[in-house]
Amino acid sequence: MIKTYEPLHHKYRPSSFDELVGQGPITSTLKQALISNRIAPAYIFTGPRGTGKTSSARIFAKSLNCLKSEKATTVPCGECELCKGINSGNALDVIEIDAASNTGVENIRELIERSRFAPAKARWKVYVIDECHMLSTAAFNALLKTLEEPPRQVVFILATTDPQRVLPTILSRCMRFDFRRIALNDLENHLMSIAKKEEISINKEALSLIAKHSQGGLRDAESLLDQVSLLPPPITQLNIINLIGAVPEEELITLAKSLINKDPNSILKICNRLINEGKEPIAILQGIASILRDLVITTVTNKQTNLCNISQENSESLIDLATSINLSQILKLQAKLKGSENNIRNSNQPKLWLEIHLLGMLADEDSKDNNRIKQSFPRTRISDDSEPKDSDHKPEKIEPTTSKELKKTNYKDDFKHNEDLNLADIWKKVIAMLELPSTKMLLSQQAKLINLNSDSAEIVISEKWINMIQSRKNLIEDAFYKARGSSTKVLLIQQKDNLSKLQKENKKSQLIEQTNELKVNKELNKNNCEKKEKKIEPKINLETNSIDQKAKQFADFFNGEIVDLE
């Protein structure tokens, strides 16, 4: 008969509370409940996957019903009929339900009807509902009354990885236990013991990498160890890196050096080589973020500690790299990684976006080469009465290198161009970067930019709208970042009279402009009328002359004289 293979995460599943890894507070609480015979009618176990929720539910069920003990025990035997039935999932009185495939209210009603019957063999009837957040709202509501007043000798144990989706009325009726991610040391020790028992030839660095990759999930770590055990011995850290698709630490350190040295050619070559080797762009980004984090720790402590994710083999290279850069430079590089992961994940061209983000990290905001970028928004100060102050500020002189006169003229031209930009135009650009129309209208009517520096902006706000605009401060700072290309701290100033004065002066200036336009239009119309009158005058003179001649002829006919002609 062919013997079926048993995976490691099944073979080494904990059978008692003492074997449960990394959940000390929970095991001690459940043990004390068993010893004092204070069994709650309903429990809910929450936490990430692979942290022992379902295993704890089975151990609790075995502890309640072990036949070798006359009452509940903290150490089930694992050999009696009930213990074996619970381990295999065949016990009549311990029912495990997968809520993902039994989401309807009919399934829960059937469960409630069965719970009214007494246990067949065990002392307690235990219902384990796994992934209970998948139940429908109607199913949850049907379960409410039973959880609050369950039948005698019945225990409900709910397990979920997403407690936010469970109804609050369900949570309030259950005793809640939050399972935490398993500590790295506990994972490494557990994997080491399994490797010794299974005679797996693997070094400590490889086991440490497996533990880090599992992110606190014991089942994931055991499954990965089971997978790498198929590799030819000895199993090294490089084998694990190639298997899980991680980026080698040596390559990440080289990439970090290129970022620090501002070498775009080297960055592009490293990225292209890693991607051609099958590494994912998101893995490269996460790797460089981890190296920068380790650099911060190494720079502060001046040595390699347990806080660093890097292996012992490459710790010396990291320490050497930390001596060539200061803390502020590392923090600036880290800040430029903000939001890059989402762009790469959601893009159809992740390689392109990876290169864009890494090359964008080379820009130095404080360098003289980027003065034009910084000066696109000049440092202008406006007083409370909205009149610009006369300042003696003069642009800094740029030290000559090759063509001194050319650089000076260019700098003066740029500065003169920047002076033409006023705060009103800048404020309009910032408002245009906002997405919500309501926010745009609110800021355009009730707020005004009065001062702008390289890293801060002062905005005066009407007293009635200060609270509402304060809640949208993050949106304003994001709009400044989009408009300026650098982070800007927004300072909100509440003023009662100044803003109204500014608004009144703006209205007055608008009225003055309108009246000036009307005057100009009137003058233009008057000039046009005068021209027309000049054209008409000759015609009138001709007509009057002809009339005068006829009148004179008429008077001569009667030997008379013209006294008056109207």
C-alpha positions as CSV (number, residue, x, y, z in Angstrom):
1,M,0.0,0.0,0.0
2,I,1.3,3.4,-1.0
3,K,2.0,5.6,2.0
4,T,0.6,9.2,1.6
5,Y,3.0,12.0,2.4
6,E,2.0,14.2,5.4
7,P,3.0,17.9,5.1
8,L,5.0,19.4,7.8
9,H,2.3,21.8,8.9
10,H,0.0,18.9,9.5
11,K,2.6,16.6,11.0
12,Y,3.7,19.2,13.5
13,R,0.4,20.7,14.3
14,P,0.2,21.5,18.1
15,S,-1.8,18.9,20.1
16,S,-1.7,20.7,23.4
17,F,-1.5,24.3,24.7
18,D,2.2,23.7,25.6
19,E,3.0,23.1,22.0
20,L,1.3,26.2,20.8
21,V,4.1,28.6,19.5
22,G,4.2,32.3,20.4
23,Q,0.8,32.7,22.1
24,G,1.7,32.6,25.8
25,P,-1.0,35.0,27.2
26,I,-3.8,33.2,25.3
27,T,-2.7,29.7,26.4
28,S,-2.4,30.7,30.0
29,T,-5.9,32.3,30.0
30,L,-7.5,29.3,28.4
31,K,-5.7,26.9,30.8
32,Q,-6.9,28.9,33.8
33,A,-10.5,28.8,32.5
34,L,-10.2,24.9,32.2
35,I,-8.7,24.6,35.7
36,S,-11.4,26.8,37.3
37,N,-14.2,25.2,35.2
38,R,-15.3,28.7,34.0
39,I,-16.3,27.8,30.4
40,A,-17.8,30.7,28.4
41,P,-20.7,29.8,26.0
42,A,-19.0,31.6,23.1
43,Y,-15.4,32.5,22.1
44,I,-14.0,34.3,19.1
45,F,-10.4,33.9,18.0
46,T,-9.1,36.6,15.8
47,G,-5.7,37.2,14.1
48,P,-3.6,36.7,11.0
49,R,-3.4,33.4,9.1
50,G,-1.2,30.7,10.5
51,T,-1.1,31.9,14.1
52,G,-2.9,29.0,15.8
53,K,-6.6,30.0,15.9
54,T,-8.1,26.7,14.6
55,S,-5.5,24.6,16.4
56,S,-6.4,26.3,19.7
57,A,-10.1,25.6,19.1
58,R,-9.3,21.9,18.6
59,I,-7.0,21.8,21.6
60,F,-9.7,23.5,23.7
61,A,-12.3,20.9,22.5
62,K,-10.0,18.0,23.4
63,S,-9.3,19.5,26.8
64,L,-13.0,19.7,27.5
65,N,-13.8,16.1,26.4
66,C,-10.7,14.0,26.9
67,L,-11.9,10.6,28.1
68,K,-8.8,9.9,30.3
69,S,-9.9,12.7,32.6
70,E,-13.1,12.9,34.6
71,K,-13.3,16.7,34.0
72,A,-11.8,19.4,31.8
73,T,-8.0,19.1,31.7
74,T,-5.2,21.4,30.4
75,V,-3.2,18.4,28.9
76,P,-5.4,16.2,26.7
77,C,-4.0,12.7,26.1
78,G,-4.3,12.6,22.3
79,E,-4.8,8.8,22.5
80,C,-8.4,8.3,23.5
81,E,-11.2,7.9,20.9
82,L,-12.4,11.4,21.2
83,C,-9.0,13.0,21.0
84,K,-8.2,11.0,17.8
85,G,-11.6,11.8,16.4
86,I,-11.1,15.6,17.0
87,N,-7.7,15.5,15.4
88,S,-9.1,13.7,12.3
89,G,-12.3,15.8,12.2
90,N,-14.6,12.8,12.7
91,A,-15.9,13.4,16.2
92,L,-19.7,13.5,16.4
93,D,-19.8,16.2,19.1
94,V,-17.1,18.5,17.8
95,I,-18.4,20.0,14.5
96,E,-16.2,22.2,12.4
97,I,-18.0,24.4,9.9
98,D,-16.4,26.4,7.0
99,A,-18.4,29.6,7.0
100,A,-17.1,30.4,3.5
101,S,-19.2,27.5,2.0
102,N,-22.0,27.7,4.6
103,T,-22.9,31.3,4.5
104,G,-26.7,31.1,4.3
105,V,-29.2,31.5,7.1
106,E,-30.5,28.0,6.5
107,N,-27.2,26.5,7.4
108,I,-27.1,28.3,10.7
109,R,-30.7,27.4,11.5
110,E,-29.8,23.8,11.0
111,L,-26.8,24.1,13.3
112,I,-29.0,25.8,15.9
113,E,-31.5,22.9,15.8
114,R,-28.8,20.3,16.2
115,S,-27.2,22.2,19.1
116,R,-30.3,21.5,21.2
117,F,-29.6,17.8,21.4
118,A,-27.4,16.5,24.1
119,P,-23.8,15.3,23.3
120,A,-23.6,11.7,22.1
121,K,-20.3,10.7,23.6
122,A,-18.5,13.8,24.8
123,R,-19.1,16.0,27.9
124,W,-19.4,19.1,25.8
125,K,-20.7,19.7,22.3
126,V,-18.3,22.1,20.5
127,Y,-19.1,24.1,17.3
128,V,-16.1,25.6,15.5
129,I,-17.1,28.1,12.9
130,D,-14.0,28.9,10.8
131,E,-13.8,32.2,8.8
132,C,-17.0,33.4,10.5
133,H,-16.7,36.8,8.8
134,M,-18.0,35.2,5.6
135,L,-21.4,34.6,7.1
136,S,-24.3,36.7,5.8
137,T,-26.0,39.3,8.0
138,A,-29.1,37.2,8.2
139,A,-27.0,34.2,9.4
140,F,-25.3,36.3,12.1
141,N,-28.7,37.6,13.3
142,A,-30.1,34.0,13.4
143,L,-27.1,33.1,15.6
144,L,-27.5,36.0,18.1
145,K,-30.0,34.4,20.5
146,T,-28.2,31.1,20.6
147,L,-24.9,32.7,21.4
148,E,-26.5,34.8,24.2
149,E,-28.4,31.8,25.8
150,P,-26.9,28.6,24.4
151,P,-28.1,25.1,25.4
152,R,-26.3,23.5,28.3
153,Q,-22.9,21.8,27.6
154,V,-22.6,23.7,24.3
155,V,-19.6,25.9,23.3
156,F,-19.3,28.0,20.2
157,I,-15.8,28.9,19.0
158,L,-15.7,31.4,16.1
159,A,-12.4,32.0,14.2
160,T,-11.7,34.9,11.8
161,T,-8.9,36.8,10.2
162,D,-11.1,39.9,9.7
163,P,-13.0,40.8,12.9
164,Q,-14.1,44.2,11.4
165,R,-16.6,42.3,9.2
166,V,-18.2,40.6,12.2
167,L,-21.3,42.2,13.6
168,P,-20.7,44.2,16.8
169,T,-23.6,42.4,18.4
170,I,-21.8,39.1,17.8
171,L,-18.5,40.4,19.2
172,S,-20.2,41.6,22.4
173,R,-21.6,38.1,23.1
174,C,-18.2,36.4,22.7
175,M,-15.0,36.2,24.8
176,R,-12.4,37.6,22.4
177,F,-8.8,36.4,22.0
178,D,-6.5,38.3,19.6
179,F,-3.8,36.0,18.2
180,R,-0.6,38.0,17.4
181,R,2.0,37.3,14.8
182,I,4.6,34.9,16.0
183,A,7.9,36.5,17.0
184,L,10.9,35.9,14.8
185,N,13.0,34.1,17.4
186,D,10.1,31.7,18.2
187,L,9.8,31.0,14.5
188,E,13.5,30.3,14.0
189,N,13.7,28.0,17.1
190,H,10.6,26.1,15.9
191,L,11.9,25.7,12.4
192,M,15.3,24.6,13.7
193,S,13.7,21.9,15.8
194,I,11.7,20.6,12.9
195,A,14.8,20.6,10.7
196,K,16.7,18.5,13.2
197,K,13.8,16.0,13.6
198,E,13.4,15.7,9.8
199,E,17.2,15.7,9.2
200,I,17.0,18.6,6.8
201,S,20.5,20.0,6.1
202,I,19.9,23.8,6.2
203,N,22.0,26.6,7.7
204,K,20.8,29.1,10.2
205,E,20.8,32.1,7.8
206,A,18.5,30.2,5.5
207,L,16.1,29.4,8.4
208,S,16.2,33.1,9.4
209,L,15.3,34.1,5.9
210,I,12.3,31.7,5.9
211,A,11.1,33.1,9.2
212,K,11.3,36.7,7.9
213,H,9.5,35.8,4.7
214,S,6.6,34.2,6.5
215,Q,5.9,37.5,8.3
216,G,4.8,35.9,11.6
217,G,2.7,33.0,10.1
218,L,3.8,29.6,11.4
219,R,2.0,27.6,8.7
220,D,3.6,29.6,5.9
221,A,7.0,29.1,7.5
222,E,6.5,25.3,7.8
223,S,5.1,25.1,4.3
224,L,8.2,26.9,2.9
225,L,10.5,24.7,4.9
226,D,8.7,21.7,3.5
227,Q,9.3,23.0,0.0
228,V,13.0,23.8,0.4
229,S,13.6,20.4,1.9
230,L,13.3,19.0,-1.6
231,L,16.4,20.9,-2.7
232,P,19.8,19.1,-2.7
233,P,21.7,19.6,0.5
234,P,23.2,21.7,1.9
235,I,20.5,24.3,1.7
236,T,21.9,27.9,1.8
237,Q,20.4,31.3,1.9
238,L,21.0,31.7,-1.9
239,N,18.7,28.7,-2.5
240,I,15.9,30.4,-0.5
241,I,16.4,33.7,-2.3
242,N,16.1,32.0,-5.7
243,L,13.1,29.9,-4.6
244,I,11.0,32.8,-3.2
245,G,12.1,35.3,-5.8
246,A,13.8,37.7,-3.4
247,V,16.6,40.1,-4.4
248,P,20.1,39.2,-3.1
249,E,21.4,41.5,-0.4
250,E,24.6,42.2,-2.3
251,E,22.7,43.6,-5.2
252,L,20.6,45.7,-3.0
253,I,23.6,47.2,-1.3
254,T,25.2,47.9,-4.7
255,L,21.9,49.6,-5.7
256,A,21.9,51.7,-2.5
257,K,25.5,52.8,-3.2
258,S,24.5,53.9,-6.7
259,L,21.6,56.0,-5.2
260,I,24.0,57.6,-2.6
261,N,26.6,58.3,-5.3
262,K,23.9,59.6,-7.7
263,D,24.9,57.3,-10.5
264,P,21.9,56.8,-12.9
265,N,23.8,54.6,-15.3
266,S,24.6,52.1,-12.6
267,I,21.0,52.2,-11.3
268,L,19.5,51.4,-14.7
269,K,22.1,48.6,-15.3
270,I,21.3,46.9,-11.9
271,C,17.5,47.2,-12.4
272,N,17.8,45.7,-15.9
273,R,20.0,42.8,-14.8
274,L,17.7,42.0,-11.8
275,I,14.5,42.0,-13.9
276,N,16.2,39.9,-16.6
277,E,17.0,37.4,-13.9
278,G,13.3,37.1,-13.1
279,K,13.1,39.4,-10.1
280,E,9.8,41.4,-9.7
281,P,10.0,45.2,-9.7
282,I,8.0,45.3,-6.5
283,A,10.5,43.0,-4.8
284,I,13.4,45.3,-5.8
285,L,11.5,48.3,-4.4
286,Q,10.8,46.5,-1.1
287,G,14.4,45.3,-0.9
288,I,15.8,48.8,-1.3
289,A,13.3,50.1,1.3
290,S,14.5,47.5,3.7
291,I,18.2,48.4,3.1
292,L,17.5,52.1,3.7
293,R,15.8,51.1,6.9
294,D,18.8,49.1,8.0
295,L,21.0,52.0,7.1
296,V,19.1,54.3,9.4
297,I,19.5,51.8,12.3
298,T,23.2,51.2,11.5
299,T,23.9,55.0,11.3
300,V,22.3,55.6,14.6
301,T,23.9,52.6,16.5
302,N,27.2,52.4,14.5
303,K,26.9,48.6,14.6
304,Q,24.8,45.8,13.3
305,T,21.9,44.8,15.7
306,N,19.0,42.4,15.8
307,L,16.8,45.2,14.5
308,C,18.4,45.0,11.1
309,N,16.9,42.6,8.5
310,I,20.2,42.1,6.8
311,S,22.2,38.9,7.3
312,Q,25.4,38.7,9.3
313,E,27.4,38.0,6.2
314,N,26.6,41.4,4.6
315,S,26.5,43.4,7.9
316,E,30.0,44.7,7.4
317,S,29.2,46.0,3.9
318,L,26.2,47.8,5.3
319,I,28.3,49.4,8.1
320,D,30.8,50.6,5.5
321,L,28.0,52.1,3.5
322,A,26.5,53.8,6.6
323,T,29.8,55.7,7.2
324,S,29.6,57.4,3.7
325,I,26.2,59.0,4.3
326,N,24.5,61.0,7.1
327,L,21.1,60.3,8.6
328,S,19.3,63.2,6.9
329,Q,20.3,62.0,3.5
330,I,18.9,58.5,4.2
331,L,15.7,60.0,5.5
332,K,15.3,62.1,2.4
333,L,15.8,59.0,0.2
334,Q,13.2,57.1,2.3
335,A,10.7,60.0,2.0
336,K,11.0,59.9,-1.8
337,L,9.8,56.2,-1.8
338,K,6.5,57.3,-0.4
339,G,3.6,56.1,-2.7
340,S,5.9,54.4,-5.1
341,E,4.7,50.9,-4.2
342,N,1.1,51.6,-5.3
343,N,2.3,53.1,-8.6
344,I,4.3,49.9,-9.4
345,R,1.5,47.5,-8.3
346,N,-1.2,49.3,-10.3
347,S,0.9,49.9,-13.4
348,N,1.0,47.9,-16.6
349,Q,4.7,48.8,-16.9
350,P,6.1,48.2,-13.4
351,K,9.7,48.2,-14.6
352,L,9.4,51.6,-16.1
353,W,7.9,53.0,-12.9
354,L,10.6,51.4,-10.8
355,E,13.2,53.2,-12.9
356,I,11.3,56.5,-12.7
357,H,11.1,56.3,-8.9
358,L,14.7,55.3,-8.4
359,L,16.0,58.0,-10.8
360,G,13.7,60.5,-9.1
361,M,15.5,59.8,-5.8
362,L,18.6,61.3,-7.3
363,A,17.2,64.8,-7.3
364,D,18.7,67.0,-4.6
365,E,16.3,69.8,-3.5
366,D,19.0,71.8,-1.8
367,S,21.6,71.6,-4.6
368,K,22.4,74.7,-6.7
369,D,21.7,72.8,-9.9
370,N,18.0,72.8,-9.0
371,N,17.7,76.5,-8.2
372,R,15.3,77.1,-11.1
373,I,12.9,74.4,-9.8
374,K,12.9,75.9,-6.3
375,Q,12.6,79.5,-7.6
376,S,9.4,78.7,-9.6
377,F,7.7,79.8,-6.5
378,P,9.5,82.9,-5.1
379,R,9.8,83.7,-1.5
380,T,7.3,86.6,-1.2
381,R,6.0,88.1,2.0
382,I,2.7,89.9,2.1
383,S,1.6,92.1,5.0
384,D,-1.8,91.9,6.6
385,D,-3.0,94.9,4.6
386,S,-2.1,92.9,1.4
387,E,0.6,95.4,0.4
388,P,4.0,94.0,-0.4
389,K,6.8,94.9,1.9
390,D,10.0,96.4,0.6
391,S,12.8,94.0,1.3
392,D,16.5,94.3,0.9
393,H,16.8,90.6,-0.1
394,K,19.3,90.1,-2.8
395,P,19.9,86.8,-4.6
396,E,22.9,84.8,-3.5
397,K,25.9,85.0,-5.8
398,I,26.9,81.9,-7.6
399,E,30.6,81.2,-7.4
400,P,32.2,81.3,-10.8
401,T,33.4,78.1,-12.5
402,T,33.9,78.6,-16.2
403,S,31.8,81.6,-17.4
404,K,31.1,83.9,-14.4
405,E,29.3,86.6,-16.3
406,L,27.0,84.2,-18.1
407,K,25.9,82.5,-14.8
408,K,25.2,85.9,-13.2
409,T,23.1,87.1,-16.0
410,N,21.1,83.9,-16.1
411,Y,20.5,84.0,-12.4
412,K,19.3,87.6,-12.6
413,D,17.0,86.9,-15.5
414,D,15.5,84.0,-13.6
415,F,15.0,86.0,-10.4
416,K,13.5,88.9,-12.3
417,H,11.1,86.4,-13.9
418,N,10.2,85.0,-10.6
419,E,9.4,88.4,-9.1
420,D,6.7,88.8,-11.7
421,L,4.8,85.9,-10.1
422,N,2.7,87.0,-7.2
423,L,1.1,85.0,-4.4
424,A,-2.3,85.2,-6.0
425,D,-1.1,83.3,-9.1
426,I,0.6,80.7,-6.9
427,W,-2.5,80.3,-4.8
428,K,-4.6,79.8,-8.0
429,K,-2.2,77.1,-9.1
430,V,-2.4,75.3,-5.8
431,I,-6.2,75.4,-5.8
432,A,-6.2,74.0,-9.3
433,M,-4.3,71.0,-8.0
434,L,-7.2,70.1,-5.7
435,E,-9.6,67.4,-6.8
436,L,-12.8,68.2,-4.9
437,P,-14.8,71.2,-6.4
438,S,-16.2,72.0,-3.0
439,T,-12.7,72.4,-1.6
440,K,-11.6,74.5,-4.5
441,M,-14.6,76.9,-4.0
442,L,-14.1,77.1,-0.3
443,L,-10.4,78.0,-0.5
444,S,-10.9,80.4,-3.3
445,Q,-13.5,82.4,-1.4
446,Q,-12.5,82.0,2.3
447,A,-8.8,81.6,2.3
448,K,-5.8,83.6,1.0
449,L,-2.1,82.8,0.7
450,I,-0.1,85.5,2.6
451,N,3.4,84.1,2.8
452,L,5.4,81.4,1.1
453,N,8.8,80.0,1.9
454,S,10.8,77.0,0.6
455,D,9.2,74.6,3.1
456,S,6.2,76.4,4.5
457,A,3.1,78.4,3.5
458,E,1.0,80.7,5.6
459,I,-2.7,80.9,4.8
460,V,-5.1,83.3,6.4
461,I,-8.7,82.0,6.9
462,S,-12.0,83.5,7.9
463,E,-13.0,82.8,11.5
464,K,-16.2,80.9,10.5
465,W,-14.4,78.4,8.2
466,I,-11.2,77.7,10.2
467,N,-12.4,74.3,11.5
468,M,-13.6,73.0,8.1
469,I,-10.4,74.1,6.3
470,Q,-8.3,72.6,9.2
471,S,-9.9,69.2,8.4
472,R,-8.7,69.5,4.8
473,K,-5.1,70.6,5.7
474,N,-3.7,67.3,4.3
475,L,-5.4,68.0,0.9
476,I,-3.9,71.5,0.8
477,E,-0.4,70.1,1.5
478,D,-0.8,67.5,-1.2
479,A,-1.8,70.3,-3.6
480,F,1.3,72.3,-2.7
481,Y,3.4,69.2,-3.3
482,K,1.9,68.7,-6.8
483,A,2.3,72.4,-7.7
484,R,5.8,72.9,-6.3
485,G,7.3,69.4,-6.5
486,S,8.4,69.5,-2.8
487,S,6.7,69.1,0.5
488,T,5.3,72.2,2.1
489,K,4.0,72.6,5.6
490,V,0.8,74.6,5.7
491,L,0.2,77.0,8.6
492,L,-3.4,78.1,9.0
493,I,-3.9,81.6,10.5
494,Q,-7.3,82.6,11.9
495,Q,-8.0,86.4,11.4
496,K,-11.3,88.1,12.0
497,D,-10.8,91.5,10.4
498,N,-7.8,91.2,8.1
499,L,-9.4,88.8,5.7
500,S,-12.5,90.8,5.4
501,K,-10.4,93.9,4.8
502,L,-8.5,92.1,2.1
503,Q,-11.7,90.9,0.5
504,K,-13.2,94.4,0.7
505,E,-10.0,95.9,-0.9
506,N,-10.2,93.3,-3.6
507,K,-13.8,94.2,-4.3
508,K,-12.9,97.9,-4.3
509,S,-10.1,97.3,-6.7
510,Q,-12.5,95.3,-8.9
511,L,-15.0,98.2,-8.8
512,I,-12.3,100.7,-9.6
513,E,-11.3,98.6,-12.6
514,Q,-14.9,98.4,-13.7
515,T,-15.5,102.1,-13.4
516,N,-12.2,102.8,-15.3
517,E,-13.4,100.5,-18.1
518,L,-16.7,102.3,-18.2
519,K,-15.0,105.7,-18.4
520,V,-12.8,104.5,-21.2
521,N,-15.8,103.2,-23.1
522,K,-17.6,106.5,-22.6
523,E,-14.6,108.4,-24.0
524,L,-14.4,106.1,-27.0
525,N,-18.1,106.6,-27.6
526,K,-17.8,110.4,-27.3
527,N,-14.9,110.5,-29.8
528,N,-16.9,108.4,-32.2
529,C,-19.8,110.8,-31.9
530,E,-17.6,113.8,-32.5
531,K,-16.2,112.3,-35.6
532,K,-19.7,111.6,-36.9
533,E,-20.8,115.2,-36.1
534,K,-17.8,116.5,-38.0
535,K,-18.9,114.5,-41.0
536,I,-22.4,115.8,-40.7
537,E,-21.5,119.5,-40.3
538,P,-20.5,120.1,-44.0
539,K,-23.8,118.7,-45.1
540,I,-25.7,121.0,-42.7
541,N,-23.6,124.0,-43.9
542,L,-24.4,123.2,-47.5
543,E,-28.1,123.0,-46.7
544,T,-28.2,126.2,-44.7
545,N,-26.3,128.1,-47.5
546,S,-28.8,126.9,-50.1
547,I,-31.7,128.0,-47.9
548,D,-30.1,131.4,-47.4
549,Q,-29.7,132.0,-51.1
550,K,-33.4,131.1,-51.8
551,A,-34.5,133.4,-49.0
552,K,-32.4,136.3,-50.4
553,Q,-33.9,135.7,-53.9
554,F,-37.4,135.7,-52.4
555,A,-36.7,139.0,-50.6
556,D,-35.2,140.6,-53.7
557,F,-38.3,139.6,-55.7
558,F,-40.5,141.8,-53.3
559,N,-37.8,144.5,-52.9
560,G,-37.4,143.6,-49.3
561,E,-34.6,142.7,-46.9
562,I,-33.9,139.7,-44.6
563,V,-34.1,140.7,-41.1
564,D,-33.8,137.3,-39.3
565,L,-33.6,133.7,-40.5
566,E,-34.3,130.8,-38.2
